[in-house]
Amino acid sequence: MSPLPHRAPAGPRSVDAHAKDRDHHLIAQVAAGDKGAMRAIYETHGAAVHRFVSMRLRDHFEVADIVHETMLCVWRDAGNFRGQGSVRAWILSLARNKAIDHVRRQARTDICEPDEGIPADDPPADDLIAAAQDARRVRASVAKLPAQQRAVVHLAFFEDLSYAEISVIEGIPEGTVKTRIFHAKKALLRQLGRSPAPLNGATPRAGHA
């Protein structure tokens, strides 16, 4: 895992729109039984699925099994994709369900944290970037976060997904996503040895931490 990436200004809207249209077209082809389109989906999103499942399951073989099951589900259920949100968010939601099923089979439980209010001093993401001296410290700090916080941090910072998309993937309200990201930022800043700075009126990109 690399240091938390700097959030550069969003590029041309047409770039995102083109990628979204391409993914939607590929999923439609997969629904029609096109194996070449399925390979393209795997090449585009397989690594993201592997990273996401690895945040929840530590065993390499279990992760590989869940990734395989997720992609089989994409192949079988592509016709169920309704075009709302990104294809990646939909695939990651399938991966989460597969991971949860696996955890339940292992007789473990996923305990949700309460949705607490968000204080006004939510530390901006730039503070986390400035606090991170190297990738090793970031990996060690993120690994110490509670599972739910670790998951939303991964999706927000490393997969660049919006609150709305994370809400769908994790099956929680957007307010809970924001709460978990807030507490994760605070915890990471404490671990990285930097006090959070006030917002100073700065606002994040819409829908992101």
MARBA-3410 file (N, C-alpha, C, O; in Angstrom, 1 decimal):
209
0.9,-1.2,0.0,0.0,0.0,0.0,0.9,1.2,0.0,1.8,1.3,0.8 ~ 0.6,2.1,-0.9,1.4,3.3,-1.0,0.9,4.4,-0.1,-0.2,4.3,0.4 ~ 1.7,5.5,0.1,1.2,6.6,1.0,-0.1,7.2,0.4,-0.4,7.0,-0.8 ~ -0.9,7.8,1.3,-2.2,8.3,0.9,-2.0,9.3,-0.3,-1.3,10.2,-0.1 ~ -2.7,9.1,-1.4,-2.4,9.9,-2.6,-3.0,11.3,-2.4,-4.0,11.5,-1.8
-2.3,12.2,-3.0,-2.8,13.6,-3.0,-4.0,13.7,-4.0,-3.9,13.2,-5.1 ~ -5.0,14.4,-3.5,-6.2,14.5,-4.4,-6.0,15.7,-5.3,-6.3,16.9,-4.9 ~ -5.6,15.4,-6.5,-5.4,16.5,-7.5,-6.8,16.9,-8.0,-7.8,16.2,-7.9 ~ -6.9,18.1,-8.5,-8.1,18.6,-9.1,-8.7,17.6,-10.1,-7.9,17.0,-10.9 ~ -10.0,17.4,-10.2,-10.5,16.5,-11.1,-10.2,16.8,-12.5,-10.2,18.0,-12.9
-9.9,15.8,-13.4,-9.6,16.0,-14.8,-10.9,16.3,-15.6,-12.0,16.5,-15.0 ~ -10.8,16.3,-16.9,-11.9,16.6,-17.7,-13.0,15.6,-17.4,-12.8,14.4,-17.3 ~ -14.2,16.1,-17.4,-15.4,15.2,-17.1,-15.5,14.1,-18.2,-16.0,13.0,-17.9 ~ -15.1,14.4,-19.4,-15.2,13.5,-20.5,-14.4,12.2,-20.2,-14.8,11.1,-20.7 ~ -13.3,12.3,-19.5,-12.5,11.2,-19.2,-13.3,10.2,-18.3,-13.3,9.0,-18.7
-13.8,10.7,-17.2,-14.6,9.8,-16.4,-15.8,9.3,-17.1,-16.2,8.1,-16.9 ~ -16.5,10.1,-17.9,-17.7,9.7,-18.6,-17.3,8.6,-19.6,-18.1,7.7,-19.8 ~ -16.2,8.7,-20.3,-15.8,7.7,-21.2,-15.6,6.4,-20.5,-16.0,5.3,-21.0 ~ -14.9,6.4,-19.4,-14.6,5.1,-18.7,-15.9,4.5,-18.2,-16.0,3.3,-18.3 ~ -16.8,5.3,-17.7,-18.1,4.8,-17.2,-18.9,4.2,-18.4,-19.4,3.1,-18.2
-18.9,4.9,-19.5,-19.6,4.4,-20.7,-19.0,3.0,-21.2,-19.7,2.1,-21.5 ~ -17.7,3.0,-21.1,-17.0,1.8,-21.6,-17.4,0.6,-20.7,-17.7,-0.5,-21.1 ~ -17.3,0.8,-19.3,-17.7,-0.2,-18.4,-19.1,-0.7,-18.6,-19.4,-1.9,-18.5 ~ -20.0,0.3,-18.8,-21.4,-0.1,-18.9,-21.6,-0.9,-20.2,-22.4,-1.9,-20.2 ~ -20.9,-0.5,-21.3,-21.0,-1.3,-22.5,-20.4,-2.7,-22.3,-21.0,-3.7,-22.8
-19.3,-2.8,-21.6,-18.7,-4.2,-21.4,-19.6,-5.0,-20.5,-19.8,-6.2,-20.8 ~ -20.3,-4.5,-19.5,-21.2,-5.3,-18.7,-22.4,-5.7,-19.5,-22.8,-6.9,-19.3 ~ -22.9,-4.9,-20.4,-24.0,-5.3,-21.3,-23.5,-6.5,-22.2,-24.3,-7.4,-22.4 ~ -22.3,-6.4,-22.6,-21.7,-7.5,-23.4,-21.6,-8.8,-22.6,-21.9,-9.9,-23.1 ~ -21.1,-8.6,-21.4,-21.0,-9.8,-20.5,-22.4,-10.4,-20.3,-22.5,-11.7,-20.3
-23.4,-9.6,-20.1,-24.8,-10.1,-19.9,-25.2,-10.9,-21.1,-26.1,-11.8,-21.0 ~ -24.7,-10.6,-22.3,-25.0,-11.3,-23.5,-24.2,-12.5,-23.7,-24.3,-13.2,-24.7 ~ -23.2,-12.8,-22.8,-22.4,-14.0,-22.9,-21.1,-13.8,-23.5,-20.5,-14.8,-24.0 ~ -20.6,-12.6,-23.6,-19.3,-12.3,-24.3,-18.2,-12.5,-23.3,-18.0,-11.7,-22.4 ~ -17.4,-13.6,-23.6,-16.3,-13.9,-22.7,-15.1,-12.9,-22.8,-14.4,-12.6,-21.9
-15.0,-12.3,-24.0,-13.9,-11.3,-24.2,-14.2,-10.1,-23.4,-13.3,-9.5,-22.8 ~ -15.5,-9.7,-23.3,-15.9,-8.6,-22.4,-15.6,-8.9,-21.0,-15.2,-8.0,-20.2 ~ -15.9,-10.1,-20.6,-15.6,-10.5,-19.2,-14.1,-10.4,-18.9,-13.8,-10.0,-17.8 ~ -13.3,-10.8,-19.8,-11.8,-10.7,-19.6,-11.5,-9.2,-19.4,-10.6,-8.9,-18.6 ~ -12.1,-8.4,-20.2,-11.8,-6.9,-20.1,-12.2,-6.4,-18.8,-11.5,-5.6,-18.2
-13.4,-6.8,-18.3,-13.8,-6.4,-16.9,-12.8,-6.9,-15.9,-12.5,-6.1,-15.0 ~ -12.4,-8.1,-16.0,-11.4,-8.6,-15.0,-10.1,-7.8,-15.1,-9.6,-7.5,-14.0 ~ -9.6,-7.6,-16.2,-8.4,-6.8,-16.4,-8.5,-5.4,-15.8,-7.6,-4.9,-15.3 ~ -9.7,-4.8,-15.9,-9.9,-3.4,-15.5,-10.1,-3.4,-14.0,-9.6,-2.5,-13.3 ~ -10.9,-4.3,-13.4,-11.3,-4.2,-12.0,-10.8,-5.3,-11.1,-11.0,-5.3,-9.9
-10.2,-6.3,-11.6,-9.8,-7.5,-10.8,-8.8,-7.1,-9.7,-8.9,-7.6,-8.6 ~ -7.8,-6.2,-10.0,-6.9,-5.8,-9.0,-7.6,-5.0,-7.9,-7.2,-5.2,-6.7 ~ -8.6,-4.2,-8.2,-9.3,-3.4,-7.2,-10.1,-4.4,-6.3,-10.2,-4.2,-5.1 ~ -10.7,-5.4,-6.9,-11.4,-6.4,-6.1,-10.5,-7.1,-5.1,-10.8,-7.3,-4.0 ~ -9.3,-7.5,-5.6,-8.3,-8.2,-4.8,-7.9,-7.3,-3.6,-7.8,-7.8,-2.5
-7.6,-6.0,-3.9,-7.2,-5.1,-2.8,-8.3,-5.0,-1.8,-8.0,-5.0,-0.6 ~ -9.5,-4.8,-2.3,-10.7,-4.6,-1.4,-10.9,-5.9,-0.5,-11.1,-5.7,0.7 ~ -10.8,-7.0,-1.1,-11.0,-8.3,-0.3,-9.9,-8.5,0.7,-10.1,-9.0,1.8 ~ -8.7,-8.1,0.3,-7.5,-8.2,1.2,-7.6,-7.4,2.4,-7.0,-7.7,3.4 ~ -8.4,-6.3,2.3,-8.6,-5.5,3.5,-9.5,-6.2,4.6,-9.5,-5.8,5.7
-10.3,-7.2,4.1,-11.2,-7.9,5.0,-10.7,-9.2,5.4,-10.9,-9.7,6.5 ~ -10.0,-9.9,4.5,-9.5,-11.3,4.8,-8.0,-11.3,4.7,-7.5,-10.7,3.7 ~ -7.3,-11.9,5.6,-5.9,-11.9,5.6,-5.2,-13.0,4.9,-4.1,-13.0,4.4 ~ -6.0,-14.1,4.8,-5.4,-15.3,4.2,-5.4,-15.2,2.7,-6.4,-14.9,2.0 ~ -4.2,-15.4,2.1,-4.1,-15.2,0.6,-5.0,-16.1,-0.2,-5.6,-15.7,-1.2
-5.1,-17.4,0.3,-5.9,-18.3,-0.5,-7.4,-18.0,-0.4,-8.2,-18.1,-1.3 ~ -7.8,-17.5,0.8,-9.2,-17.1,1.0,-9.5,-15.9,0.1,-10.6,-15.8,-0.5 ~ -8.6,-15.0,0.1,-8.8,-13.8,-0.8,-9.0,-14.2,-2.3,-9.9,-13.7,-2.9 ~ -8.1,-15.1,-2.7,-8.1,-15.5,-4.1,-9.5,-16.2,-4.4,-10.1,-16.0,-5.5 ~ -10.0,-17.0,-3.4,-11.3,-17.7,-3.6,-12.4,-16.7,-3.7,-13.3,-16.8,-4.6
-12.4,-15.6,-2.9,-13.5,-14.6,-2.9,-13.4,-13.8,-4.2,-14.5,-13.5,-4.8 ~ -12.2,-13.5,-4.7,-12.1,-12.8,-5.9,-12.7,-13.6,-7.1,-13.4,-13.1,-7.9 ~ -12.3,-14.9,-7.1,-12.9,-15.8,-8.1,-14.4,-15.9,-8.0,-15.1,-15.8,-9.0 ~ -14.9,-16.1,-6.8,-16.4,-16.1,-6.6,-17.0,-14.8,-7.1,-18.1,-14.9,-7.7 ~ -16.4,-13.7,-6.8,-17.0,-12.4,-7.2,-17.1,-12.3,-8.7,-18.1,-11.9,-9.3
-16.0,-12.7,-9.4,-16.0,-12.6,-10.9,-17.0,-13.6,-11.5,-17.6,-13.3,-12.5 ~ -17.1,-14.7,-10.9,-18.2,-15.7,-11.4,-19.6,-15.0,-11.2,-20.4,-15.2,-12.1 ~ -19.8,-14.3,-10.1,-21.0,-13.7,-9.9,-21.3,-12.6,-10.9,-22.4,-12.4,-11.4 ~ -20.2,-11.8,-11.2,-20.3,-10.8,-12.3,-20.8,-11.5,-13.6,-21.6,-11.0,-14.3 ~ -20.1,-12.6,-13.9,-20.5,-13.3,-15.2,-21.9,-13.8,-15.2,-22.6,-13.6,-16.2
-22.4,-14.3,-14.0,-23.7,-14.8,-14.0,-24.8,-13.7,-13.9,-25.9,-13.8,-14.4 ~ -24.5,-12.6,-13.1,-25.5,-11.6,-12.8,-25.3,-10.3,-13.5,-25.9,-9.3,-13.1 ~ -24.5,-10.2,-14.6,-24.3,-9.0,-15.2,-25.6,-8.3,-15.7,-25.7,-7.1,-15.8 ~ -26.6,-9.2,-16.0,-27.8,-8.7,-16.5,-28.6,-7.9,-15.4,-29.6,-7.2,-15.7 ~ -28.2,-8.1,-14.1,-28.9,-7.4,-13.0,-28.3,-6.0,-12.8,-28.9,-5.3,-12.0
-27.2,-5.7,-13.4,-26.6,-4.3,-13.3,-27.6,-3.3,-13.9,-27.8,-3.5,-15.1 ~ -28.0,-2.3,-13.2,-29.0,-1.4,-13.7,-28.5,-0.1,-14.1,-29.2,0.8,-14.5 ~ -27.1,0.1,-14.1,-26.5,1.3,-14.6,-26.5,2.4,-13.6,-26.1,3.6,-14.0 ~ -26.9,2.2,-12.4,-26.8,3.2,-11.3,-25.5,3.1,-10.6,-25.2,2.1,-10.0 ~ -24.7,4.2,-10.7,-23.4,4.2,-10.1,-22.4,3.6,-11.1,-22.7,3.2,-12.2
-21.2,3.4,-10.6,-20.1,2.8,-11.4,-20.1,1.3,-11.4,-20.6,0.7,-10.4 ~ -19.6,0.7,-12.4,-19.5,-0.7,-12.5,-18.6,-1.2,-11.4,-18.8,-2.2,-10.7 ~ -17.5,-0.4,-11.1,-16.5,-0.9,-10.0,-17.3,-0.9,-8.7,-17.1,-1.9,-7.9 ~ -18.1,0.1,-8.4,-18.8,0.1,-7.1,-19.7,-1.1,-7.0,-19.8,-1.7,-6.0 ~ -20.4,-1.5,-8.1,-21.3,-2.6,-8.1,-20.5,-3.9,-7.9,-20.9,-4.8,-7.1
-19.3,-4.0,-8.6,-18.5,-5.3,-8.4,-18.0,-5.4,-7.0,-18.0,-6.4,-6.4 ~ -17.6,-4.2,-6.4,-17.1,-4.3,-5.0,-18.2,-4.6,-4.0,-17.9,-5.2,-3.0 ~ -19.4,-4.2,-4.3,-20.5,-4.6,-3.5,-20.7,-6.1,-3.5,-21.1,-6.7,-2.5 ~ -20.6,-6.7,-4.7,-20.7,-8.1,-4.8,-19.5,-8.8,-4.0,-19.8,-9.8,-3.3 ~ -18.3,-8.2,-4.1,-17.2,-8.8,-3.3,-17.4,-8.7,-1.8,-17.1,-9.6,-1.1
-18.0,-7.6,-1.4,-18.3,-7.4,0.0,-19.3,-8.5,0.5,-19.1,-9.1,1.5 ~ -20.3,-8.7,-0.3,-21.3,-9.8,0.1,-20.6,-11.1,0.2,-20.9,-11.9,1.1 ~ -19.7,-11.4,-0.8,-19.1,-12.7,-0.8,-18.2,-12.8,0.5,-18.1,-13.9,1.1 ~ -17.5,-11.7,0.8,-16.6,-11.8,2.0,-17.4,-11.9,3.3,-17.0,-12.7,4.1 ~ -18.5,-11.3,3.3,-19.4,-11.4,4.5,-19.9,-12.8,4.7,-19.9,-13.4,5.8
-20.3,-13.4,3.6,-20.8,-14.8,3.6,-19.7,-15.7,4.1,-19.9,-16.6,4.9 ~ -18.4,-15.4,3.6,-17.3,-16.3,4.0,-17.1,-16.1,5.5,-16.8,-17.1,6.3 ~ -17.1,-14.9,6.0,-16.9,-14.6,7.4,-17.9,-15.3,8.3,-17.6,-15.9,9.3 ~ -19.2,-15.3,7.8,-20.2,-15.9,8.6,-20.1,-17.4,8.6,-20.4,-18.1,9.6 ~ -19.6,-17.9,7.5,-19.3,-19.4,7.5,-18.2,-19.8,8.5,-18.2,-20.9,9.0
-17.3,-18.8,8.7,-16.3,-19.0,9.7,-16.7,-18.7,11.1,-15.9,-18.7,12.0 ~ -18.0,-18.4,11.3,-18.6,-18.2,12.6,-18.0,-16.9,13.3,-17.9,-16.8,14.5 ~ -17.7,-16.0,12.4,-17.3,-14.7,12.9,-18.4,-13.7,12.7,-19.3,-13.9,11.9 ~ -18.4,-12.5,13.4,-19.4,-11.6,13.3,-18.8,-10.2,12.9,-17.7,-9.9,13.2 ~ -19.7,-9.4,12.2,-19.3,-8.1,11.8,-20.1,-7.1,12.6,-21.3,-6.9,12.4
-19.5,-6.5,13.7,-20.2,-5.6,14.6,-20.1,-4.2,14.1,-19.0,-3.7,13.9 ~ -21.2,-3.6,13.9,-21.3,-2.2,13.4,-21.0,-1.2,14.5,-21.5,-1.4,15.6 ~ -20.4,-0.1,14.2,-20.2,0.9,15.1,-21.3,1.9,15.1,-22.0,2.0,14.0 ~ -21.6,2.6,16.2,-22.7,3.6,16.2,-22.4,4.8,15.3,-21.3,5.1,15.1 ~ -23.5,5.3,14.7,-23.3,6.5,13.8,-23.3,7.7,14.7,-24.4,8.3,15.0
-22.1,8.2,15.1,-22.0,9.3,15.9,-22.0,10.6,15.1,-21.7,10.6,13.9 ~ -22.2,11.7,15.7,-22.1,13.0,15.0,-20.7,13.3,14.6,-19.8,12.9,15.2 ~ -20.6,14.1,13.5,-19.3,14.5,13.0,-19.0,15.9,13.6,-19.7,16.9,13.2 ~ -17.9,16.0,14.4,-17.5,17.4,14.9,-17.1,18.3,13.7,-16.9,17.8,12.6 ~ -17.0,19.5,14.0,-16.7,20.5,13.0,-15.2,20.5,12.6,-14.8,21.1,11.5
-14.3,19.8,13.3,-12.9,19.9,13.1,-12.4,18.7,12.3,-11.3,18.2,12.6 ~ -13.2,18.2,11.4,-12.8,17.0,10.6,-11.5,17.4,9.9,-11.5,18.3,9.1 ~ -10.4,16.6,10.1,-9.1,17.0,9.5,-9.1,16.7,8.0,-9.6,15.7,7.6 ~ -8.6,17.7,7.2,-8.6,17.5,5.8,-7.6,16.4,5.4,-6.7,16.1,6.1 ~ -7.9,15.8,4.2,-7.0,14.7,3.8,-5.6,15.1,3.6,-4.7,14.3,3.8
-5.3,16.4,3.2,-4.0,16.9,3.0,-3.1,16.7,4.3,-1.9,16.5,4.2 ~ -3.8,16.8,5.5,-3.0,16.7,6.7,-2.5,15.2,6.9,-1.4,15.0,7.3 ~ -3.3,14.3,6.4,-2.9,12.9,6.4,-1.7,12.7,5.5,-0.7,12.0,5.8 ~ -1.7,13.3,4.3,-0.6,13.2,3.4,0.6,13.8,3.9,1.7,13.2,3.8 ~ 0.5,15.0,4.5,1.7,15.6,5.1,2.3,14.9,6.3,3.5,14.9,6.5
1.4,14.2,7.0,1.8,13.5,8.2,2.5,12.2,7.8,3.4,11.7,8.6 ~ 2.2,11.6,6.6,2.8,10.3,6.2,4.2,10.5,5.7,4.4,11.1,4.6 ~ 5.2,10.0,6.5,6.6,10.2,6.1,7.0,9.1,5.1,7.9,9.4,4.2 ~ 6.4,7.9,5.1,6.8,6.9,4.2,5.7,5.8,4.1,4.8,5.8,5.0 ~ 5.7,5.0,3.1,4.7,4.0,2.9,4.6,3.0,4.0,3.5,2.6,4.4
5.7,2.7,4.7,5.7,1.7,5.7,4.9,2.2,6.9,4.1,1.5,7.5 ~ 5.0,3.5,7.3,4.3,4.1,8.4,2.8,4.1,8.1,2.0,3.8,8.9 ~ 2.4,4.4,6.8,1.0,4.5,6.4,0.4,3.1,6.5,-0.7,2.9,7.1 ~ 1.1,2.1,6.0,0.6,0.7,6.0,0.4,0.2,7.4,-0.7,-0.4,7.8 ~ 1.3,0.5,8.3,1.2,0.1,9.7,0.1,0.8,10.4,-0.6,0.2,11.2
-0.1,2.1,10.1,-1.2,2.9,10.7,-2.6,2.4,10.3,-3.5,2.3,11.1 ~ -2.7,2.3,9.0,-4.0,1.8,8.4,-4.4,0.4,9.0,-5.5,0.2,9.3 ~ -3.4,-0.4,9.1,-3.6,-1.8,9.6,-4.1,-1.8,11.0,-4.8,-2.8,11.4 ~ -3.9,-0.8,11.8,-4.3,-0.7,13.2,-5.7,-0.2,13.3,-6.3,-0.3,14.4 ~ -6.3,0.3,12.3,-7.6,0.8,12.3,-8.7,-0.3,12.5,-8.4,-1.4,12.1
-9.8,0.0,13.2,-10.9,-1.0,13.2,-11.3,-1.4,11.8,-11.1,-0.6,10.9 ~ -11.8,-2.6,11.7,-12.1,-3.1,10.3,-13.0,-2.2,9.5,-12.7,-2.0,8.3 ~ -14.1,-1.7,10.1,-15.0,-0.8,9.4,-14.3,0.5,8.9,-14.6,0.9,7.8 ~ -13.5,1.1,9.8,-12.8,2.3,9.4,-11.8,2.0,8.3,-11.6,2.7,7.3 ~ -11.1,0.9,8.4,-10.1,0.5,7.4,-10.7,0.3,6.0,-10.1,0.7,5.0
-11.9,-0.3,6.0,-12.6,-0.5,4.7,-12.9,0.8,4.1,-12.7,1.0,2.9 ~ -13.5,1.8,4.8,-14.0,3.0,4.1,-12.8,3.9,3.7,-12.8,4.6,2.7 ~ -11.7,3.8,4.5,-10.5,4.6,4.2,-9.9,4.0,2.9,-9.5,4.8,2.0 ~ -9.9,2.7,2.8,-9.4,2.1,1.5,-10.2,2.5,0.3,-9.7,2.9,-0.7 ~ -11.5,2.5,0.5,-12.4,2.8,-0.7,-12.3,4.3,-1.0,-12.4,4.6,-2.2
-12.2,5.1,0.0,-12.2,6.6,-0.3,-10.9,7.1,-0.8,-10.9,7.8,-1.8 ~ -9.8,6.6,-0.2,-8.5,7.2,-0.6,-7.8,6.4,-1.7,-7.1,6.9,-2.5 ~ -8.0,5.1,-1.7,-7.2,4.2,-2.6,-8.0,3.8,-3.8,-7.4,3.5,-4.9 ~ -9.3,3.7,-3.7,-10.2,3.4,-4.9,-10.9,4.7,-5.4,-11.6,4.6,-6.4 ~ -10.8,5.8,-4.7,-11.3,7.1,-5.1,-12.8,7.0,-5.3,-13.3,7.6,-6.3
-13.5,6.4,-4.4,-15.0,6.3,-4.5,-15.7,7.3,-3.7,-15.1,7.8,-2.7 ~ -16.9,7.7,-4.1,-17.6,8.7,-3.4,-18.3,8.1,-2.1,-18.4,6.9,-2.0 ~ -18.8,9.0,-1.2,-19.5,8.6,-0.1,-20.7,7.7,-0.5,-21.0,6.7,0.1 ~ -21.4,8.2,-1.6,-22.6,7.4,-2.0,-22.2,6.0,-2.5,-22.9,5.1,-2.2 ~ -21.1,5.9,-3.2,-20.7,4.6,-3.7,-20.3,3.7,-2.5,-20.6,2.5,-2.5
-19.5,4.3,-1.6,-19.1,3.5,-0.4,-20.3,3.1,0.4,-20.3,2.0,1.0 ~ -21.3,3.9,0.5,-22.5,3.6,1.2,-23.2,2.4,0.6,-23.6,1.5,1.4 ~ -23.2,2.3,-0.7,-23.8,1.1,-1.3,-23.0,-0.1,-1.1,-23.5,-1.2,-0.8 ~ -21.7,0.0,-1.3,-20.8,-1.2,-1.1,-20.8,-1.7,0.3,-20.9,-2.9,0.5 ~ -20.8,-0.8,1.3,-20.7,-1.2,2.7,-22.1,-1.5,3.3,-22.2,-2.1,4.4
-23.2,-1.1,2.6,-24.5,-1.3,3.1,-24.8,-0.4,4.3,-25.5,-0.9,5.2 ~ -24.3,0.8,4.4,-24.5,1.7,5.5,-24.9,3.1,5.0,-24.6,3.4,3.8 ~ -25.5,3.9,5.8,-25.9,5.3,5.4,-24.7,6.1,5.1,-23.6,5.8,5.6 ~ -24.8,7.1,4.2,-23.7,8.0,3.9,-23.2,8.7,5.1,-22.0,8.9,5.2 ~ -24.1,9.0,6.1,-23.6,9.6,7.3,-22.7,8.7,8.1,-21.7,9.2,8.7
-22.9,7.5,8.1,-22.0,6.5,8.8,-20.7,6.4,8.1,-19.6,6.3,8.7 ~ -20.7,6.5,6.7,-19.4,6.5,6.0,-18.6,7.7,6.4,-17.4,7.6,6.7 ~ -19.3,8.9,6.5,-18.6,10.1,6.9,-18.0,10.0,8.3,-16.9,10.5,8.6 ~ -18.8,9.4,9.2,-18.4,9.3,10.6,-17.1,8.4,10.6,-16.2,8.7,11.3 ~ -17.2,7.3,9.9,-16.0,6.4,10.0,-14.8,7.0,9.4,-13.7,6.8,10.0
-14.9,7.7,8.3,-13.8,8.4,7.7,-13.2,9.4,8.7,-12.0,9.6,8.8 ~ -14.1,10.2,9.3,-13.7,11.2,10.3,-12.8,10.6,11.4,-11.7,11.0,11.7 ~ -13.4,9.5,12.0,-12.6,8.9,13.1,-11.3,8.2,12.6,-10.3,8.2,13.3 ~ -11.4,7.7,11.4,-10.2,7.1,10.9,-9.1,8.1,10.6,-7.9,7.9,11.0 ~ -9.5,9.3,10.1,-8.5,10.4,9.9,-7.9,10.8,11.2,-6.6,11.0,11.3
-8.7,11.0,12.3,-8.2,11.4,13.6,-7.2,10.3,14.1,-6.2,10.7,14.6 ~ -7.6,9.1,14.0,-6.7,8.0,14.5,-5.4,7.9,13.7,-4.4,7.7,14.3 ~ -5.5,8.1,12.4,-4.3,8.1,11.6,-3.3,9.2,12.0,-2.1,9.1,12.0 ~ -3.9,10.4,12.1,-3.1,11.5,12.5,-2.4,11.4,13.9,-1.3,11.7,14.0 ~ -3.1,10.8,14.8,-2.5,10.5,16.1,-1.4,9.5,16.0,-0.3,9.7,16.5
-1.6,8.5,15.2,-0.5,7.5,15.0,0.7,8.0,14.2,1.8,7.6,14.5 ~ 0.4,8.9,13.3,1.5,9.5,12.5,2.2,10.7,13.2,3.1,11.3,12.6 ~ 1.7,11.0,14.4,2.3,12.1,15.2,2.1,13.5,14.7,3.0,14.3,14.8 ~ 0.9,13.7,14.2,0.6,15.1,13.8,-0.8,15.5,14.3,-1.7,14.7,14.1 ~ -0.9,16.7,14.8,-2.2,17.1,15.3,-3.1,17.6,14.1,-2.5,18.3,13.3
-4.4,17.3,14.1,-5.2,17.7,13.0,-5.4,19.2,13.0,-5.5,19.9,14.0 ~ -5.3,19.8,11.8,-5.5,21.2,11.6,-6.9,21.5,11.4,-7.6,20.7,10.9 ~ -7.4,22.8,11.7,-8.8,23.1,11.4,-9.0,23.2,9.9,-8.1,23.2,9.1 ~ -10.3,23.1,9.5,-10.6,23.0,8.1,-10.3,24.3,7.4,-9.9,24.3,6.2 ~ -10.4,25.5,8.1,-10.1,26.8,7.5,-10.9,27.0,6.3,-10.5,27.7,5.3
-12.2,26.5,6.3,-13.1,26.8,5.2,-12.9,25.9,4.0,-13.6,26.0,3.1 ~ -11.9,25.0,4.1,-11.6,24.1,2.9,-12.7,23.1,2.8,-13.3,22.6,3.8 ~ -13.1,22.8,1.6,-14.1,21.8,1.3,-13.6,20.7,0.4,-12.9,21.0,-0.5 ~ -13.9,19.4,0.7,-13.4,18.3,-0.1,-14.2,18.3,-1.5,-15.2,18.9,-1.6 ~ -13.6,17.5,-2.4,-14.4,17.3,-3.6,-15.7,16.7,-3.3,-15.8,15.8,-2.4
-16.7,17.0,-4.0,-18.1,16.6,-3.7,-18.1,15.0,-3.6,-17.7,14.3,-4.5 ~ -18.7,14.6,-2.5,-18.9,13.2,-2.3,-17.7,12.4,-1.7,-17.8,11.2,-1.6 ~ -16.6,13.1,-1.5,-15.4,12.5,-1.0,-15.0,13.0,0.3,-15.5,14.1,0.8 ~ -14.1,12.2,1.0,-13.6,12.7,2.3,-12.6,13.8,2.1,-12.0,14.3,3.0
END
